């Protein structure tokens, strides 16, 4: 049987600044998180991004192509949320959502 290479289904095209921001978020999580599993995941994700991302020159712009499997995209999203968790004011948007839903239901009656 011939070897077949499976290309990850998700493609993100990032500007250099976006790529740098993503790597910086992962670096901060590695430094600051207390949960060892989350630190390990941040480090693994960072290493994959540095190893497998591909810079592409298009005219005068440079973009970085990042290919991800679904579980890797989920890992990046969870890392971004962990990063934001320590830096945002805490507003209970779930309660806001409930009020909005209640108003929509009342309006539809």
N, C-alpha and C positions, 0 to 999 in steps of 0.2 A: 504494500500500500504506500502511496506517495505521501510525503509529509505535506500537510497543509497548514498554512499560517493563518491563525484567526486574528483578525484586526478588531480591536475593541470598538464597540458600536457607537460610543459617544465621542464626539469631537468638539473640543473647545478651542477657539482661536482667540488668543489673548494678546493684548498689546504688551510691550515690554514692562510698562508700569504696573499693569494688572498681574502679570506673572510675578514680578518682584513683590507686590503686595501679598499675593497668595503664599509665596515662600516665606515672607516675613511673618505672616500669621502663624504658619506652622512652626517657625523658629521660636516665636514667643510662647506658643503652647508647649513646646518641648522644655523651655526654661521655667515656665510658671505653673503648669498644671501639677497637681498633687497626685492625681490618680495615675499609677504606673502604666496601666493598660492604655489610657488615653495618650500619655506621653509616647509610649511605644508606637501607637498608631500614627501620631503626628510625625514621628521620626521616619517611619516606614513610608508614609505618604510623601514626605519631603524628598526622601532619597529617590523614590520612583519618578517624581516630577523632574528632579535634576538629571536623572539618568535617561529617561525616555522621551522627554519633550523635544520637539524639533523646531529650531528657528527657521523661518522662511522669509526670504527677501521678495517683496512685491513692490515694484517700482522703487520708490524711496522709503517705503515703510518696511519695518521688520515686525513680523508677528510670530508668535510661538504656538505651534500646533500641539495640543495635548489630547491624547487619545486615552479614554477611560472605559473600564468595564463598569457596570451599574454599581457594584459594591464599592468601587473606588470613588465614584461620584458621591455616593452616600457618605463615605468616609470624609470627603472634603467638605461636604455640607455640614456634617456633625462637628468637624473641627472649626469651621467658621462660626457656628453657633456657640461652641464652647468659648471661643475667643471673645465674641460679643457679650457673652453672659457676664463677664467681669467688667465690661466697659460701658454698659448702657444703664440709664436710669430704669428702675423697675416700675413699669406701669402694667397693670393687669389688663392686657388687651383681650383676654378671654371674656372678661366682664363686658367690655365694649362690644365684642362680637355678639354676646347674648342680647344686649340691648338693641343692636342693629337688627338682629334676626326677629326680635319681638316686634319692633316697629314695622318691619316688612310684613310680618304675619297679620298685624292689625290693619295695615293698609290694604292688604289683599282680601280682607273680609268684606 
